Amino acid sequence: MRRISILVGLCCGLWAAKGQAQNYDQQLQRASAKMGQQDYCGAVQEFQAAFADSTKAGPFDVFAGTIAAANCPAYRTQALQWLLRIPRFAELPVTAQDVRNIAQEAGLRSLYDTPQWRYFLAQMQAHAQRREKAAQQAAQQWLTSTQQNALPSPARRKQYGSAVPGFARYTVSADTVRAPYLVYVPQSYDPTTPAPLLVYLHGGVASATQFRINDPGVAQEPIFRAAEEQRALVLYPYGRKSFGWLEHKVALAAVRQMVAEVQARYHVNARRIYLGGMSNGGTAAFWYACQQPRGFAGFYALSAMPVSSLGPLRFQTLASGPPLYSLNAEDDDVSPYQEVAAIYQQHSAQAPQWHFASRPTGGHGFLYGSDGLTALQALLVQLMGSLTK
């Protein structure tokens, strides 16, 4: 039953974190605690009290309640009622793999022989199929629009045409790879006026087997909203495990090719080009700042480990070169804060242009938390200065 308690703790936590009423949160917490103690009948009573206000319960909460009721024989009818309630949630975030996992959920074994169970699985499969179809359509629309927004290579140097605000997609040739990248054009962009350029290297490179060019979710990256505040263009290179900025110098060199192409198509202020990133991308920002800072006005790194697998970093470059601003959470378990702070202390005297800051909470992914955008905007203001600069 350990799997059940973990699942229920996760489900309840997800929805309790949404800022619902305090007593509702408390009821879910008590239900989760009783599940952990295998007091399933007691947990059902807590779920019943919580679900009395049907406007607050989400599908994960109801699923957790169903597991509790399915493990208390006196509440089997309640389990079936809650089971059939789950598919009625319009926005149900399930995939085909989720449905397969649910079909094998040991905590619901007592419901397997009922017609309601078969109906439930059929409805969940229908939800998953609709979501998959919608995702495919969104991916195709994304690919089409980003291709249509791309500007042709200019016929003459420093000849800049108008650009549609939003995203455009390009590629550069790097060794045997066609490396893709996005350019984000802010609403404020005017081809007659030079704009700052933010180069942003995403995280997760070590786990990405493919360039994720068909994922429209990238548009939600906080860097694009921050760029609107700074009236800046954004260059967003795509990386992957076999072509990333942790171990492949050809990928790092490709970023410079991309910068040159962006400068050819868009009116970029050559004195205001900044490079940074999150996690793996932030580590790459340290590499550029310490090894090859030429052409960049400054660097920024979020949740990054300042250690390169390409060789020792030359922190002394940060004695008089462009500044680097870094921010780490003290509860980060991927880039441990104590290790990052120790490296900073070791090199701070020879690298006065490294401005190291921390925040107490948020973990490795604090950028995607409730105040992540605010933290990013504050860091960029420090790096780039005011909008009138």
C-alpha positions as CSV (number, residue, x, y, z in Angstrom):
1,M,0.0,0.0,0.0
2,R,3.0,2.3,0.1
3,R,2.4,3.3,-3.6
4,I,-1.1,4.4,-2.6
5,S,0.1,6.7,0.2
6,I,2.7,8.3,-2.0
7,L,0.1,8.8,-4.8
8,V,-2.5,10.3,-2.5
9,G,0.1,12.6,-0.8
10,L,1.1,13.9,-4.2
11,C,-2.5,14.3,-5.4
12,C,-3.6,16.2,-2.3
13,G,-0.5,18.3,-2.3
14,L,-1.0,19.4,-5.9
15,W,-4.5,20.7,-5.3
16,A,-3.9,22.0,-1.8
17,A,-1.2,24.2,-3.3
18,K,-3.7,26.0,-5.5
19,G,-4.7,28.4,-2.8
20,Q,-8.0,26.8,-1.9
21,A,-9.9,27.5,1.4
22,Q,-7.9,26.7,4.5
23,N,-10.3,24.2,5.9
24,Y,-10.5,22.3,2.6
25,D,-6.7,22.1,2.7
26,Q,-6.8,20.8,6.2
27,Q,-9.3,18.2,5.4
28,L,-7.2,16.9,2.5
29,Q,-4.1,16.9,4.7
30,R,-6.0,14.8,7.3
31,A,-7.2,12.5,4.6
32,S,-3.7,12.0,3.3
33,A,-2.4,11.3,6.8
34,K,-5.1,8.7,7.4
35,M,-4.2,7.1,4.1
36,G,-0.6,6.9,5.2
37,Q,-1.8,5.1,8.3
38,Q,-4.0,2.8,6.2
39,D,-7.1,4.2,7.9
40,Y,-9.0,4.2,4.6
41,C,-12.5,4.5,6.2
42,G,-11.4,7.5,8.2
43,A,-9.9,9.0,5.1
44,V,-13.1,8.7,3.2
45,Q,-15.0,10.7,5.9
46,E,-12.4,13.5,5.5
47,F,-12.8,13.4,1.7
48,Q,-16.6,13.5,2.0
49,A,-16.4,16.6,4.2
50,A,-14.0,18.2,1.8
51,F,-16.0,17.4,-1.3
52,A,-19.2,18.9,0.2
53,D,-18.3,22.0,-1.7
54,S,-18.0,20.6,-5.2
55,T,-16.5,23.8,-6.6
56,K,-13.2,23.1,-4.8
57,A,-12.5,19.5,-5.6
58,G,-10.2,18.7,-8.5
59,P,-9.8,15.5,-10.4
60,F,-6.7,14.5,-8.5
61,D,-8.4,15.0,-5.2
62,V,-11.4,12.9,-6.3
63,F,-9.1,10.2,-7.6
64,A,-7.4,10.0,-4.2
65,G,-10.8,9.8,-2.5
66,T,-11.8,7.0,-4.8
67,I,-8.7,5.0,-3.8
68,A,-9.6,5.5,-0.1
69,A,-13.2,4.4,-0.6
70,A,-12.2,1.4,-2.7
71,N,-10.1,0.2,0.2
72,C,-13.0,0.5,2.7
73,P,-15.7,-2.2,2.0
74,A,-18.4,0.0,3.7
75,Y,-17.8,2.7,1.1
76,R,-17.7,0.8,-2.1
77,T,-20.8,2.6,-3.5
78,Q,-19.1,5.9,-2.7
79,A,-16.0,4.7,-4.5
80,L,-18.0,4.0,-7.7
81,Q,-19.7,7.4,-7.4
82,W,-16.4,9.3,-7.2
83,L,-14.9,7.1,-9.9
84,L,-17.6,8.2,-12.4
85,R,-17.2,11.8,-11.3
86,I,-13.6,12.0,-12.5
87,P,-14.2,11.8,-16.3
88,R,-16.7,14.7,-16.0
89,F,-13.9,17.1,-15.4
90,A,-13.6,19.0,-18.7
91,E,-9.9,19.7,-18.4
92,L,-8.5,16.3,-17.4
93,P,-4.7,16.2,-17.9
94,V,-4.3,12.5,-18.8
95,T,-2.3,10.7,-21.5
96,A,-2.6,7.3,-22.9
97,Q,0.2,6.1,-20.6
98,D,-1.6,7.6,-17.6
99,V,-4.7,5.5,-18.5
100,R,-2.6,2.4,-18.8
101,N,-1.1,3.1,-15.4
102,I,-4.5,3.8,-13.8
103,A,-5.9,0.5,-15.3
104,Q,-3.2,-1.3,-13.2
105,E,-3.7,0.8,-10.0
106,A,-3.6,-1.8,-7.2
107,G,-5.5,0.6,-4.9
108,L,-8.6,0.3,-7.2
109,R,-8.5,-3.5,-7.6
110,S,-11.8,-3.9,-5.7
111,L,-13.6,-2.1,-8.5
112,Y,-12.1,-4.1,-11.4
113,D,-15.1,-6.4,-11.7
114,T,-17.8,-3.6,-12.0
115,P,-19.3,-2.2,-15.2
116,Q,-18.5,1.3,-13.8
117,W,-14.8,0.5,-14.0
118,R,-15.0,-0.4,-17.6
119,Y,-17.0,2.7,-18.4
120,F,-14.5,4.8,-16.4
121,L,-11.5,3.5,-18.4
122,A,-13.3,4.0,-21.7
123,Q,-14.1,7.6,-20.8
124,M,-10.5,8.2,-19.6
125,Q,-9.2,6.8,-22.9
126,A,-11.5,9.2,-24.8
127,H,-10.1,12.1,-22.8
128,A,-6.5,11.0,-23.6
129,Q,-7.3,10.7,-27.3
130,R,-8.9,14.1,-27.4
131,R,-5.9,15.6,-25.7
132,E,-3.5,13.9,-28.0
133,K,-5.4,15.1,-31.0
134,A,-5.4,18.7,-29.7
135,A,-1.7,18.5,-28.9
136,Q,-1.0,17.3,-32.4
137,Q,-3.0,20.2,-33.9
138,A,-1.3,22.7,-31.6
139,A,2.1,21.4,-32.6
140,Q,1.3,21.7,-36.3
141,Q,0.0,25.2,-35.8
142,W,3.1,26.1,-33.9
143,L,5.5,24.7,-36.6
144,T,3.5,26.5,-39.3
145,S,3.3,29.9,-37.6
146,T,7.0,30.0,-36.5
147,Q,8.1,29.1,-40.0
148,Q,5.8,31.7,-41.6
149,N,7.1,34.4,-39.2
150,A,10.8,33.8,-40.3
151,L,12.4,36.6,-42.2
152,P,14.4,36.0,-45.4
153,S,18.1,36.7,-45.4
154,P,18.5,40.4,-46.2
155,A,19.7,41.4,-49.7
156,R,21.9,44.1,-48.2
157,R,23.8,44.5,-45.0
158,K,21.9,46.5,-42.3
159,Q,18.7,46.4,-44.3
160,Y,16.0,45.4,-41.7
161,G,12.4,44.7,-42.6
162,S,9.4,44.7,-40.3
163,A,8.8,41.6,-38.2
164,V,5.7,40.1,-36.8
165,P,5.7,40.1,-33.0
166,G,6.0,36.7,-31.6
167,F,8.1,33.7,-32.6
168,A,10.1,32.8,-35.8
169,R,12.1,29.6,-36.3
170,Y,15.4,29.2,-38.2
171,T,18.2,26.7,-38.4
172,V,22.0,27.0,-38.9
173,S,24.4,24.4,-40.2
174,A,26.8,23.1,-37.6
175,D,29.0,20.2,-38.6
176,T,26.5,17.5,-39.7
177,V,23.5,19.0,-37.8
178,R,20.9,21.5,-38.8
179,A,20.6,23.3,-35.4
180,P,17.2,25.0,-34.8
181,Y,16.6,28.2,-32.9
182,L,13.7,30.6,-32.2
183,V,13.7,34.4,-32.3
184,Y,11.2,36.2,-30.2
185,V,10.2,39.6,-31.4
186,P,8.6,41.8,-28.7
187,Q,5.6,44.1,-29.3
188,S,7.9,47.1,-29.0
189,Y,10.3,46.1,-31.8
190,D,10.9,48.8,-34.4
191,P,13.3,47.9,-37.3
192,T,14.5,51.5,-37.3
193,T,15.7,51.3,-33.7
194,P,18.4,48.9,-32.4
195,A,17.0,46.5,-29.7
196,P,18.8,44.6,-27.0
197,L,19.2,40.8,-27.6
198,L,18.9,38.2,-24.9
199,V,20.4,34.8,-25.7
200,Y,18.7,32.2,-23.5
201,L,20.0,28.6,-23.3
202,H,17.4,26.3,-21.9
203,G,17.9,23.5,-19.3
204,G,17.3,19.8,-19.6
205,V,19.8,19.4,-22.4
206,A,21.3,16.2,-20.9
207,S,17.9,14.5,-21.0
208,A,16.6,15.7,-24.4
209,T,17.0,13.1,-27.1
210,Q,15.5,15.4,-29.8
211,F,15.3,19.1,-30.6
212,R,11.8,20.0,-29.2
213,I,10.8,22.3,-32.0
214,N,7.2,21.0,-32.2
215,D,6.4,21.9,-28.6
216,P,4.4,25.1,-28.4
217,G,4.8,25.1,-24.6
218,V,8.1,26.7,-25.0
219,A,6.3,30.0,-25.5
220,Q,5.5,29.9,-21.8
221,E,9.2,30.2,-20.8
222,P,9.5,33.2,-18.5
223,I,12.3,34.7,-20.5
224,F,9.9,35.9,-23.2
225,R,7.7,37.8,-20.8
226,A,10.8,39.3,-19.2
227,A,12.0,40.3,-22.7
228,E,8.8,42.3,-23.2
229,E,9.7,44.3,-20.1
230,Q,13.2,45.0,-21.4
231,R,12.0,45.6,-25.0
232,A,14.5,43.0,-26.1
233,L,14.7,40.4,-28.8
234,V,15.3,36.8,-27.6
235,L,17.4,34.2,-29.3
236,Y,16.4,30.8,-28.0
237,P,18.6,27.9,-29.3
238,Y,17.4,24.4,-29.1
239,G,19.7,21.8,-27.6
240,R,19.7,18.1,-27.1
241,K,21.8,15.4,-25.5
242,S,24.0,14.8,-28.6
243,F,24.2,18.5,-29.4
244,G,24.2,20.5,-26.2
245,W,26.2,23.1,-24.5
246,L,27.6,20.9,-21.7
247,E,29.9,18.8,-23.7
248,H,29.9,19.8,-27.4
249,K,32.0,22.8,-28.4
250,V,30.3,22.7,-31.9
251,A,27.0,23.4,-30.2
252,L,28.5,26.4,-28.3
253,A,30.0,27.7,-31.6
254,A,26.6,27.3,-33.3
255,V,25.2,29.8,-30.8
256,R,27.6,32.4,-32.1
257,Q,26.4,31.6,-35.7
258,M,22.9,32.1,-34.6
259,V,23.7,35.5,-33.0
260,A,25.3,36.6,-36.3
261,E,22.2,35.5,-38.2
262,V,19.9,37.3,-35.8
263,Q,22.0,40.5,-36.2
264,A,21.7,40.2,-40.0
265,R,17.9,39.9,-40.0
266,Y,16.9,42.1,-37.0
267,H,18.2,45.5,-35.8
268,V,20.2,44.4,-32.8
269,N,22.2,46.8,-30.6
270,A,25.6,45.1,-30.8
271,R,26.6,46.7,-27.4
272,R,23.6,45.1,-25.7
273,I,23.8,41.4,-26.4
274,Y,23.5,39.3,-23.2
275,L,23.8,35.5,-22.9
276,G,22.5,33.3,-20.1
277,G,20.3,30.4,-19.2
278,M,18.8,28.1,-16.7
279,S,20.4,24.9,-15.2
280,N,22.5,23.4,-18.1
281,G,22.0,26.7,-19.9
282,G,23.3,28.7,-17.0
283,T,26.4,26.4,-16.8
284,A,27.0,27.3,-20.4
285,A,26.7,31.0,-19.5
286,F,29.6,30.5,-17.1
287,W,31.6,28.8,-19.8
288,Y,31.1,31.7,-22.2
289,A,31.8,34.3,-19.5
290,C,35.0,32.6,-18.4
291,Q,36.3,31.2,-21.7
292,Q,34.9,33.3,-24.6
293,P,33.2,36.5,-23.5
294,R,33.9,38.4,-26.7
295,G,30.8,40.0,-28.3
296,F,28.6,39.8,-25.2
297,A,27.8,42.7,-22.8
298,G,27.1,40.4,-19.9
299,F,25.9,37.1,-18.7
300,Y,23.2,35.6,-16.4
301,A,22.8,32.2,-14.9
302,L,19.9,30.6,-13.0
303,S,20.1,27.4,-10.9
304,A,23.5,26.7,-12.5
305,M,26.5,24.8,-11.5
306,P,29.7,26.8,-12.3
307,V,31.7,23.7,-13.3
308,S,32.4,22.8,-17.0
309,S,33.1,19.3,-18.3
310,L,35.0,21.0,-21.1
311,G,37.8,22.0,-18.7
312,P,38.6,24.3,-15.8
313,L,36.8,27.7,-16.0
314,R,39.0,30.7,-16.2
315,F,37.3,32.7,-13.4
316,Q,40.0,35.4,-13.7
317,T,38.3,36.5,-16.9
318,L,35.6,38.0,-14.7
319,A,38.1,40.4,-13.2
320,S,37.6,43.0,-15.9
321,G,35.4,41.4,-18.5
322,P,31.7,41.6,-18.9
323,P,29.7,41.0,-15.7
324,L,27.9,37.7,-14.8
325,Y,24.9,37.7,-12.5
326,S,23.9,34.3,-11.0
327,L,21.0,33.3,-8.8
328,N,20.6,30.0,-6.9
329,A,18.0,28.7,-4.5
330,E,19.4,27.5,-1.2
331,D,17.2,24.4,-1.3
332,D,18.3,23.4,-4.8
333,D,19.0,19.6,-4.8
334,V,20.3,19.5,-8.4
335,S,22.8,22.3,-8.3
336,P,23.5,22.2,-4.5
337,Y,23.7,25.7,-3.1
338,Q,26.6,24.9,-0.7
339,E,28.7,23.6,-3.6
340,V,28.0,26.7,-5.7
341,A,28.6,29.0,-2.8
342,A,31.9,27.3,-2.1
343,I,33.1,27.8,-5.7
344,Y,32.1,31.4,-5.5
345,Q,34.0,31.9,-2.2
346,Q,37.0,30.3,-3.7
347,H,37.1,32.6,-6.8
348,S,35.4,35.8,-5.6
349,A,38.6,37.7,-5.1
350,Q,39.8,37.0,-8.7
351,A,36.3,37.4,-10.2
352,P,34.8,40.6,-8.9
353,Q,32.5,40.8,-11.9
354,W,30.7,37.6,-10.8
355,H,27.7,38.9,-8.8
356,F,26.4,35.9,-6.9
357,A,22.9,36.0,-5.2
358,S,20.8,33.4,-3.5
359,R,17.2,32.9,-2.4
360,P,16.1,30.7,0.5
361,T,13.5,28.6,-1.3
362,G,12.1,27.6,-4.7
363,G,14.4,24.6,-5.5
364,H,16.1,24.0,-8.8
365,G,13.0,25.1,-10.8
366,F,12.3,28.3,-8.9
367,L,12.2,30.1,-12.2
368,Y,8.8,28.4,-12.8
369,G,7.4,29.2,-9.4
370,S,5.0,31.9,-8.5
371,D,7.7,34.6,-8.2
372,G,10.1,33.2,-10.8
373,L,9.4,35.8,-13.4
374,T,9.8,38.6,-10.9
375,A,13.2,37.2,-9.9
376,L,14.3,36.9,-13.5
377,Q,13.2,40.5,-14.3
378,A,15.1,41.8,-11.3
379,L,18.2,40.0,-12.3
380,L,17.9,41.3,-15.9
381,V,17.5,44.9,-14.6
382,Q,20.7,44.5,-12.7
383,L,22.5,43.2,-15.7
384,M,21.0,45.4,-18.4
385,G,20.3,48.5,-16.5
386,S,17.2,50.7,-17.1
387,L,15.2,50.8,-20.3
388,T,16.5,54.2,-21.1
389,K,20.2,53.2,-20.9
